[in-house]
Amino acid sequence: MEKIRDKSMNIVAENVIKMKELFPEVFCEDKIDFEKLKEVLGEYTEDKEERYSFNWKGKSKSIRLAQTPSIGTLRPCKEESKNWNNTNNLYIEGDNLEVLKLLQKSYNSKVKMIYIDPPYNTGNDFVYPDDFKDNIKNYLEITGQVDSEGRKLGTNSEVSGRYHTDWLNMMYPRLKLARNLLSDDGIIFISIDDNEVENLKGICNEIFGKIILSLACQL
């Protein structure tokens, strides 16, 4: 079993390294010259004002959130584990965004299959402010996601003006990080119902490229 590193990868720095490998000529004093990058890309560049794009309020923040290193660490629970020294299996408990960040170094481009069952956004199933300033337990209590006994609380009411936006901002960084983990021949399965299936298609097309979704409906 490969050891998981307890600190998350600096995704921005890794992306810069990849850019340098692909286009060393667009760098000047370790900064990207975007005019040179446009020249290199040639006909593949486009006027932002004229193109169609899939946008919502908070998208830029969601992208930055996926790139921000985690402040958390993974701690072993040997007393709750079985056959600790020899097992090839891992079970991780924690906020999925933070855990996905912590998995980046050890499992980048190595995961064959991912299955996720996110909130279907039916109006009463999640609140995700994603603003960690304290340990996970206190954070969840302070933001009203759980009560003092750890039971999940919170709603995303359909009357809210940010009903779909909040869901998009929750999903985007998690899917972005999940994409980094997938191997070249990896596959991801996502269960969803008709509340957000179109938005899910939009996110997945942007992150994974054009895809085919098989809808697993909530009954």
Backbone as CSV, one residue per row, in Angstrom:
resi,resn,N_x,N_y,N_z,CA_x,CA_y,CA_z,C_x,C_y,C_z
1,MET,0.849,-1.199,0.000,0.000,0.000,0.000,0.879,1.242,0.000
2,GLU,0.661,2.106,-0.951,1.446,3.337,-1.023,1.024,4.293,0.084
3,LYS,2.010,4.877,0.733,1.736,5.807,1.824,1.160,7.108,1.282
4,ILE,0.077,7.575,1.887,-0.503,8.852,1.489,0.245,9.978,2.182
5,ARG,0.630,10.969,1.431,1.319,12.115,2.036,0.318,12.953,2.806
6,ASP,0.765,13.445,3.964,-0.179,14.132,4.850,-0.359,15.600,4.522
7,LYS,0.390,16.127,3.556,0.232,17.507,3.121,-0.205,17.514,1.656
8,SER,-0.987,18.504,1.288,-1.522,18.516,-0.070,-0.529,19.120,-1.056
9,MET,-0.729,18.789,-2.326,0.126,19.272,-3.395,-0.212,20.726,-3.719
10,ASN,0.798,21.500,-4.118,0.574,22.857,-4.599,0.198,22.744,-6.074
11,ILE,-1.106,22.738,-6.348,-1.591,22.465,-7.700,-1.170,23.548,-8.678
12,VAL,-1.179,24.807,-8.247,-0.775,25.900,-9.138,0.680,25.732,-9.561
13,ALA,1.556,25.434,-8.599,2.973,25.252,-8.909,3.177,24.076,-9.867
14,GLU,2.427,23.002,-9.666,2.521,21.848,-10.561,2.065,22.214,-11.973
15,ASN,1.009,23.016,-12.071,0.526,23.442,-13.390,1.544,24.320,-14.103
16,VAL,2.235,25.172,-13.349,3.264,26.036,-13.938,4.401,25.189,-14.498
17,ILE,4.788,24.141,-13.750,5.853,23.239,-14.220,5.449,22.579,-15.533
18,LYS,4.189,22.127,-15.603,3.690,21.498,-16.833,3.690,22.495,-18.001
19,MET,3.305,23.741,-17.705,3.306,24.773,-18.734,4.714,25.034,-19.248
20,LYS,5.693,25.045,-18.338,7.081,25.285,-18.739,7.589,24.169,-19.642
21,GLU,7.146,22.938,-19.336,7.562,21.805,-20.163,6.971,21.900,-21.567
22,LEU,5.723,22.362,-21.663,5.044,22.466,-22.952,5.466,23.701,-23.739
23,PHE,5.515,24.862,-23.038,5.765,26.136,-23.720,6.830,26.957,-22.976
24,PRO,8.079,26.520,-22.972,9.111,27.274,-22.245,9.288,28.692,-22.768
25,GLU,8.953,28.901,-24.047,9.182,30.212,-24.670,8.226,31.295,-24.175
26,VAL,7.141,30.913,-23.487,6.176,31.927,-23.042,6.497,32.433,-21.637
27,PHE,7.601,31.941,-21.055,7.961,32.363,-19.700,9.059,33.413,-19.729
28,CYS,8.897,34.402,-18.881,9.902,35.450,-18.707,10.068,35.687,-17.214
29,GLU,11.249,35.368,-16.675,11.504,35.488,-15.244,10.445,34.737,-14.429
30,ASP,10.143,33.521,-14.879,9.208,32.616,-14.207,7.764,33.104,-14.216
31,LYS,7.458,34.092,-15.032,6.084,34.558,-15.188,5.619,34.291,-16.619
32,ILE,4.320,34.021,-16.762,3.786,33.739,-18.089,3.518,35.035,-18.841
33,ASP,4.055,35.130,-20.050,3.751,36.241,-20.946,2.557,35.794,-21.790
34,PHE,1.384,36.295,-21.465,0.167,35.811,-22.095,0.064,36.222,-23.564
35,GLU,0.724,37.300,-23.936,0.741,37.676,-25.353,1.537,36.644,-26.159
36,LYS,2.661,36.188,-25.600,3.438,35.149,-26.263,2.656,33.832,-26.304
37,LEU,1.928,33.554,-25.227,1.125,32.332,-25.186,0.065,32.351,-26.281
38,LYS,-0.556,33.520,-26.493,-1.541,33.654,-27.571,-0.903,33.390,-28.931
39,GLU,0.338,33.883,-29.105,1.032,33.661,-30.370,1.293,32.174,-30.583
40,VAL,1.702,31.494,-29.524,2.000,30.064,-29.618,0.742,29.270,-29.952
41,LEU,-0.375,29.655,-29.350,-1.623,28.923,-29.559,-2.282,29.282,-30.883
42,GLY,-1.931,30.430,-31.433,-2.373,30.818,-32.761,-3.873,30.771,-32.943
43,GLU,-4.323,29.975,-33.898,-5.737,29.931,-34.264,-6.627,29.345,-33.181
44,TYR,-6.010,28.781,-32.119,-6.820,28.177,-31.066,-7.252,29.180,-30.003
45,THR,-6.838,30.436,-30.133,-7.296,31.471,-29.214,-8.568,32.094,-29.761
46,GLU,-9.351,32.685,-28.836,-10.654,33.210,-29.232,-10.964,34.464,-28.425
47,ASP,-11.736,35.347,-29.015,-12.165,36.561,-28.334,-13.165,36.192,-27.252
48,LYS,-12.804,36.460,-25.991,-13.649,36.083,-24.856,-15.026,36.731,-24.927
49,GLU,-15.092,37.931,-25.460,-16.359,38.649,-25.500,-17.345,38.027,-26.484
50,GLU,-16.843,37.261,-27.441,-17.710,36.751,-28.491,-18.081,35.278,-28.329
51,ARG,-17.443,34.582,-27.420,-17.676,33.149,-27.343,-18.733,32.813,-26.303
52,TYR,-19.343,31.643,-26.473,-20.269,31.120,-25.466,-19.460,30.474,-24.350
53,SER,-19.867,30.687,-23.126,-19.190,30.037,-22.005,-20.195,29.707,-20.907
54,PHE,-19.864,28.692,-20.141,-20.710,28.204,-19.050,-20.248,28.878,-17.764
55,ASN,-20.987,29.905,-17.313,-20.554,30.699,-16.170,-21.652,30.844,-15.131
56,TRP,-21.236,31.141,-13.912,-22.159,31.449,-12.825,-21.393,32.255,-11.782
57,LYS,-22.108,32.897,-10.886,-21.477,33.723,-9.857,-20.700,32.825,-8.890
58,GLY,-19.435,33.113,-8.732,-18.597,32.336,-7.820,-17.722,31.314,-8.520
59,LYS,-17.811,31.210,-9.836,-17.028,30.193,-10.546,-15.527,30.420,-10.380
60,SER,-15.083,31.663,-10.510,-13.650,31.959,-10.371,-13.148,31.564,-8.981
61,LYS,-13.968,31.828,-7.968,-13.594,31.451,-6.603,-13.515,29.937,-6.474
62,SER,-14.432,29.222,-7.144,-14.418,27.758,-7.091,-13.141,27.197,-7.703
63,ILE,-12.687,27.808,-8.791,-11.448,27.373,-9.425,-10.272,27.601,-8.491
64,ARG,-10.232,28.781,-7.867,-9.142,29.075,-6.919,-9.193,28.138,-5.724
65,LEU,-10.408,27.790,-5.288,-10.575,26.903,-4.142,-9.965,25.533,-4.421
66,ALA,-10.142,25.045,-5.647,-9.565,23.757,-6.021,-8.038,23.812,-6.035
67,GLN,-7.478,24.995,-6.293,-6.028,25.148,-6.396,-5.362,25.461,-5.063
68,THR,-6.151,25.853,-4.064,-5.598,26.231,-2.768,-5.197,24.997,-1.974
69,PRO,-3.948,24.915,-1.509,-3.527,23.747,-0.731,-4.363,23.568,0.533
70,SER,-4.524,22.324,0.946,-5.280,22.027,2.165,-4.480,22.421,3.394
71,ILE,-5.193,22.839,4.436,-4.532,23.117,5.710,-4.698,21.935,6.660
72,GLY,-5.353,20.876,6.201,-5.591,19.707,7.036,-4.501,18.660,6.869
73,THR,-4.539,17.653,7.704,-3.640,16.505,7.602,-4.454,15.237,7.821
74,LEU,-3.943,14.130,7.317,-4.572,12.837,7.547,-3.885,12.163,8.719
75,ARG,-4.693,11.691,9.675,-4.139,11.033,10.853,-4.562,9.570,10.867
76,PRO,-3.623,8.647,11.086,-3.972,7.222,11.110,-4.803,6.861,12.336
77,CYS,-5.768,5.991,12.153,-6.583,5.472,13.268,-6.311,3.975,13.371
78,LYS,-5.151,3.614,13.925,-4.743,2.214,13.977,-5.677,1.375,14.837
79,GLU,-6.225,1.994,15.880,-7.098,1.237,16.772,-8.414,0.855,16.094
80,GLU,-8.816,1.591,15.061,-10.045,1.278,14.342,-9.777,0.478,13.070
81,SER,-8.499,0.206,12.808,-8.114,-0.454,11.569,-7.908,-1.953,11.776
82,LYS,-7.869,-2.655,10.656,-7.681,-4.097,10.665,-6.474,-4.449,9.799
83,ASN,-5.558,-5.226,10.364,-4.376,-5.664,9.630,-3.604,-4.471,9.062
84,TRP,-3.312,-3.508,9.941,-2.728,-2.225,9.552,-1.465,-2.363,8.702
85,ASN,-0.580,-3.256,9.070,0.729,-3.334,8.412,0.698,-3.999,7.039
86,ASN,-0.330,-4.778,6.766,-0.321,-5.563,5.534,-1.463,-5.266,4.569
87,THR,-2.475,-4.538,5.017,-3.628,-4.306,4.147,-3.268,-3.446,2.938
88,ASN,-3.966,-3.654,1.845,-3.808,-2.810,0.660,-5.009,-1.902,0.456
89,ASN,-5.830,-1.764,1.488,-7.046,-0.965,1.392,-6.980,0.243,2.308
90,LEU,-7.674,1.299,1.889,-7.746,2.522,2.694,-9.193,2.960,2.840
91,TYR,-9.547,3.423,4.032,-10.852,4.035,4.273,-10.576,5.380,4.926
92,ILE,-10.993,6.455,4.276,-10.674,7.805,4.760,-11.951,8.532,5.133
93,GLU,-11.982,9.112,6.323,-13.108,9.931,6.762,-12.674,11.382,6.809
94,GLY,-13.514,12.275,6.277,-13.193,13.697,6.328,-13.999,14.463,5.306
95,ASP,-13.906,15.787,5.339,-14.574,16.598,4.317,-14.004,16.226,2.964
96,ASN,-14.879,15.950,1.992,-14.393,15.412,0.724,-13.475,16.371,-0.035
97,LEU,-13.695,17.681,0.091,-12.831,18.634,-0.603,-11.408,18.581,-0.054
98,GLU,-11.294,18.586,1.270,-9.974,18.545,1.892,-9.268,17.226,1.605
99,VAL,-10.007,16.136,1.668,-9.401,14.824,1.397,-8.937,14.728,-0.051
100,LEU,-9.743,15.219,-0.983,-9.344,15.202,-2.389,-8.041,15.969,-2.608
101,LYS,-7.874,17.065,-1.889,-6.630,17.824,-1.999,-5.448,17.021,-1.463
102,LEU,-5.661,16.338,-0.342,-4.588,15.574,0.279,-4.204,14.334,-0.532
103,LEU,-5.101,13.869,-1.382,-4.804,12.703,-2.219,-4.035,13.053,-3.492
104,GLN,-3.928,14.359,-3.801,-3.358,14.769,-5.080,-1.915,14.289,-5.271
105,LYS,-1.080,14.409,-4.249,0.326,14.051,-4.407,0.513,12.554,-4.614
106,SER,-0.169,11.765,-3.807,0.056,10.321,-3.829,-0.660,9.617,-4.972
107,TYR,-1.803,10.170,-5.420,-2.627,9.440,-6.374,-2.929,10.223,-7.659
108,ASN,-2.179,11.268,-7.927,-2.398,12.039,-9.149,-2.254,11.145,-10.375
109,SER,-3.320,11.099,-11.208,-3.341,10.318,-12.456,-3.181,8.813,-12.238
110,LYS,-3.562,8.302,-11.068,-3.389,6.878,-10.766,-4.700,6.137,-10.498
111,VAL,-5.797,6.855,-10.341,-7.053,6.216,-9.938,-7.804,5.708,-11.173
112,LYS,-8.208,4.431,-11.128,-8.887,3.806,-12.271,-10.377,4.109,-12.305
113,MET,-11.000,4.220,-11.143,-12.454,4.426,-11.118,-12.862,5.252,-9.907
114,ILE,-13.749,6.211,-10.132,-14.311,7.039,-9.066,-15.829,6.966,-9.172
115,TYR,-16.494,6.763,-8.051,-17.960,6.861,-8.017,-18.336,7.892,-6.963
116,ILE,-19.183,8.845,-7.327,-19.650,9.824,-6.351,-21.174,9.902,-6.384
117,ASP,-21.729,10.169,-5.228,-23.179,10.327,-5.075,-23.402,11.658,-4.373
118,PRO,-23.294,12.778,-5.110,-23.362,14.101,-4.478,-24.786,14.455,-4.077
119,PRO,-24.960,15.528,-3.307,-26.322,16.002,-3.004,-27.075,16.278,-4.299
120,TYR,-28.327,15.858,-4.353,-29.127,16.053,-5.557,-29.737,17.452,-5.623
121,ASN,-29.521,18.245,-4.566,-30.036,19.610,-4.491,-31.555,19.631,-4.611
122,THR,-32.191,18.887,-3.727,-33.654,18.828,-3.705,-34.251,19.912,-2.807
123,GLY,-33.398,20.767,-2.250,-33.896,21.877,-1.449,-33.648,21.737,0.035
124,ASN,-33.146,20.574,0.483,-32.982,20.409,1.925,-31.805,19.521,2.307
125,ASP,-30.817,19.372,1.394,-29.824,18.363,1.691,-28.382,18.826,1.840
126,PHE,-28.083,20.121,1.712,-26.694,20.490,1.937,-26.492,21.985,2.144
127,VAL,-25.402,22.294,2.839,-24.844,23.646,2.940,-23.334,23.466,2.886
128,TYR,-22.654,24.109,1.935,-21.214,23.967,1.807,-20.539,25.327,1.638
129,PRO,-20.294,26.054,2.741,-19.593,27.336,2.601,-18.135,27.184,2.168
130,ASP,-17.492,26.044,2.480,-16.100,25.801,2.095,-15.184,26.951,2.501
131,ASP,-15.155,27.247,3.775,-14.293,28.312,4.284,-13.645,27.817,5.572
132,PHE,-12.590,27.011,5.456,-11.990,26.381,6.620,-11.075,27.353,7.368
133,LYS,-11.433,27.656,8.599,-10.576,28.476,9.451,-10.321,27.770,10.776
134,ASP,-10.842,26.579,10.934,-10.754,25.857,12.195,-10.726,24.374,11.870
135,ASN,-10.670,23.534,12.903,-10.699,22.114,12.601,-12.075,21.730,12.048
136,ILE,-12.141,20.579,11.394,-13.334,20.180,10.660,-14.571,20.129,11.545
137,LYS,-14.452,19.575,12.745,-15.616,19.440,13.636,-16.194,20.805,13.987
138,ASN,-15.316,21.728,14.414,-15.789,23.065,14.764,-16.338,23.797,13.557
139,TYR,-15.667,23.622,12.409,-16.118,24.266,11.179,-17.539,23.840,10.821
140,LEU,-17.814,22.551,10.888,-19.134,22.045,10.541,-20.198,22.559,11.505
141,GLU,-19.848,22.659,12.797,-20.798,23.177,13.788,-21.055,24.662,13.579
142,ILE,-19.966,25.437,13.369,-20.097,26.886,13.231,-20.925,27.253,12.010
143,THR,-20.717,26.524,10.913,-21.433,26.839,9.670,-22.818,26.207,9.612
144,GLY,-23.213,25.512,10.687,-24.565,24.974,10.757,-24.791,23.722,9.932
145,GLN,-23.733,23.037,9.555,-23.892,21.810,8.781,-24.221,20.618,9.675
146,VAL,-23.783,20.668,10.931,-24.114,19.610,11.888,-24.485,20.246,13.226
147,ASP,-25.227,19.501,14.059,-25.519,19.987,15.401,-24.404,19.562,16.344
148,SER,-24.575,19.823,17.628,-23.518,19.541,18.603,-23.199,18.057,18.712
149,GLU,-24.113,17.207,18.263,-23.894,15.763,18.293,-23.421,15.211,16.951
150,GLY,-23.124,16.125,16.019,-22.585,15.701,14.738,-23.614,15.327,13.699
151,ARG,-24.895,15.577,13.973,-25.934,15.243,12.995,-26.033,16.349,11.953
152,LYS,-26.155,15.956,10.680,-26.119,16.907,9.575,-27.366,17.789,9.545
153,LEU,-27.147,19.081,9.318,-28.228,20.057,9.220,-28.073,20.840,7.928
154,GLY,-29.006,21.768,7.698,-28.830,22.725,6.612,-29.734,22.473,5.425
155,THR,-30.040,23.544,4.705,-30.888,23.456,3.522,-30.328,24.343,2.421
156,ASN,-30.761,24.091,1.227,-30.469,24.972,0.101,-31.802,25.212,-0.589
157,SER,-32.588,26.094,-0.039,-33.974,26.284,-0.471,-34.067,26.730,-1.919
158,GLU,-35.080,26.208,-2.617,-35.276,26.538,-4.024,-35.672,27.995,-4.208
159,VAL,-36.147,28.640,-3.140,-36.510,30.052,-3.254,-35.269,30.945,-3.186
160,SER,-34.137,30.367,-2.815,-32.906,31.143,-2.748,-32.460,31.538,-4.146
161,GLY,-32.003,32.784,-4.291,-31.511,33.249,-5.583,-30.237,32.551,-6.012
162,ARG,-29.582,31.891,-5.055,-28.337,31.188,-5.354,-28.536,29.674,-5.305
163,TYR,-29.753,29.236,-5.531,-30.099,27.810,-5.413,-29.185,26.930,-6.261
164,HIS,-29.118,27.176,-7.555,-28.262,26.384,-8.426,-26.803,26.807,-8.294
165,THR,-26.578,28.093,-8.062,-25.214,28.605,-7.944,-24.468,27.948,-6.785
166,ASP,-25.123,27.826,-5.632,-24.485,27.206,-4.478,-24.082,25.763,-4.788
167,TRP,-24.948,25.060,-5.504,-24.646,23.664,-5.856,-23.460,23.608,-6.818
168,LEU,-23.446,24.487,-7.801,-22.340,24.536,-8.759,-21.014,24.851,-8.071
169,ASN,-21.043,25.791,-7.137,-19.822,26.171,-6.433,-19.320,25.059,-5.522
170,MET,-20.227,24.231,-5.027,-19.827,23.074,-4.230,-19.218,21.992,-5.111
171,MET,-19.832,21.745,-6.272,-19.428,20.625,-7.111,-18.141,20.891,-7.901
172,TYR,-17.959,22.106,-8.403,-16.873,22.361,-9.352,-15.488,22.010,-8.802
173,PRO,-15.087,22.534,-7.635,-13.731,22.216,-7.172,-13.534,20.735,-6.878
174,ARG,-14.588,20.060,-6.422,-14.471,18.637,-6.119,-14.279,17.807,-7.387
175,LEU,-15.035,18.139,-8.439,-14.865,17.423,-9.694,-13.526,17.756,-10.350
176,LYS,-13.091,18.995,-10.199,-11.793,19.403,-10.748,-10.670,18.575,-10.121
177,LEU,-10.723,18.403,-8.809,-9.708,17.625,-8.101,-9.834,16.137,-8.419
178,ALA,-11.073,15.662,-8.563,-11.281,14.255,-8.921,-10.675,13.962,-10.292
179,ARG,-10.813,14.914,-11.221,-10.233,14.741,-12.557,-8.729,14.568,-12.491
180,ASN,-8.069,15.302,-11.611,-6.622,15.179,-11.471,-6.211,13.775,-11.031
181,LEU,-7.072,13.115,-10.269,-6.737,11.794,-9.735,-6.903,10.689,-10.771
182,LEU,-7.778,10.875,-11.749,-8.070,9.819,-12.712,-6.873,9.525,-13.622
183,SER,-6.640,8.244,-13.874,-5.627,7.841,-14.841,-6.153,8.109,-16.251
184,ASP,-5.287,7.981,-17.234,-5.690,8.254,-18.621,-6.838,7.357,-19.059
185,ASP,-6.884,6.131,-18.552,-7.972,5.220,-18.894,-8.988,5.082,-17.761
186,GLY,-8.963,6.060,-16.844,-9.883,6.024,-15.706,-11.300,6.414,-16.096
187,ILE,-12.240,6.122,-15.210,-13.648,6.410,-15.471,-14.306,6.921,-14.193
188,ILE,-15.251,7.846,-14.340,-15.972,8.389,-13.190,-17.469,8.174,-13.395
189,PHE,-18.148,7.740,-12.334,-19.593,7.563,-12.327,-20.192,8.550,-11.330
190,ILE,-21.276,9.219,-11.727,-21.920,10.203,-10.855,-23.426,9.956,-10.859
191,SER,-24.000,9.780,-9.684,-25.455,9.656,-9.572,-26.066,11.034,-9.373
192,ILE,-27.169,11.317,-10.055,-27.829,12.620,-9.933,-29.270,12.461,-10.391
193,ASP,-30.131,13.419,-10.047,-31.491,13.397,-10.592,-31.680,14.613,-11.492
194,ASP,-32.931,14.908,-11.861,-33.142,15.941,-12.881,-33.027,17.361,-12.359
195,ASN,-32.840,17.571,-11.046,-32.704,18.928,-10.522,-31.456,19.630,-11.053
196,GLU,-30.356,18.891,-11.139,-29.080,19.507,-11.529,-28.384,18.765,-12.657
197,VAL,-29.080,17.874,-13.344,-28.389,17.072,-14.356,-27.810,17.927,-15.479
198,GLU,-28.504,18.972,-15.890,-27.985,19.820,-16.966,-26.751,20.591,-16.512
199,ASN,-26.789,21.083,-15.269,-25.612,21.772,-14.743,-24.448,20.802,-14.581
200,LEU,-24.744,19.578,-14.156,-23.696,18.566,-14.029,-23.050,18.278,-15.383
201,LYS,-23.876,18.177,-16.421,-23.332,17.965,-17.767,-22.411,19.115,-18.162
202,GLY,-22.829,20.350,-17.850,-22.019,21.517,-18.193,-20.666,21.490,-17.508
203,ILE,-20.661,21.170,-16.200,-19.394,21.101,-15.459,-18.510,19.996,-16.015
204,CYS,-19.097,18.811,-16.217,-18.313,17.661,-16.671,-17.756,17.879,-18.075
205,ASN,-18.544,18.496,-18.952,-18.036,18.788,-20.293,-16.837,19.721,-20.237
206,GLU,-16.857,20.654,-19.296,-15.755,21.604,-19.169,-14.520,20.951,-18.561
207,ILE,-14.712,20.119,-17.541,-13.584,19.540,-16.818,-13.028,18.297,-17.509
208,PHE,-13.912,17.438,-17.999,-13.495,16.157,-18.562,-13.474,16.142,-20.087
209,GLY,-14.050,17.140,-20.724,-14.256,17.091,-22.156,-15.638,16.545,-22.443
210,LYS,-16.021,16.511,-23.709,-17.367,16.071,-24.074,-17.617,14.652,-23.571
211,ILE,-18.726,14.469,-22.856,-18.992,13.185,-22.223,-20.419,12.737,-22.500
212,ILE,-20.684,11.486,-22.178,-22.026,10.937,-22.208,-22.422,10.596,-20.783
213,LEU,-23.556,11.110,-20.329,-24.008,10.831,-18.976,-25.157,9.819,-19.002
214,SER,-25.076,8.851,-18.130,-26.182,7.920,-17.916,-26.827,8.312,-16.599
215,LEU,-28.058,8.769,-16.640,-28.694,9.362,-15.474,-29.228,8.299,-14.526
216,ALA,-28.791,8.389,-13.252,-29.323,7.518,-12.206,-30.277,8.363,-11.379
217,CYS,-31.574,8.150,-11.568,-32.573,9.025,-10.948,-32.825,8.655,-9.492
218,GLN,-33.129,9.684,-8.698,-33.539,9.479,-7.314,-35.009,9.068,-7.303
219,LEU,-35.311,7.947,-6.648,-36.695,7.459,-6.601,-37.361,7.854,-5.300
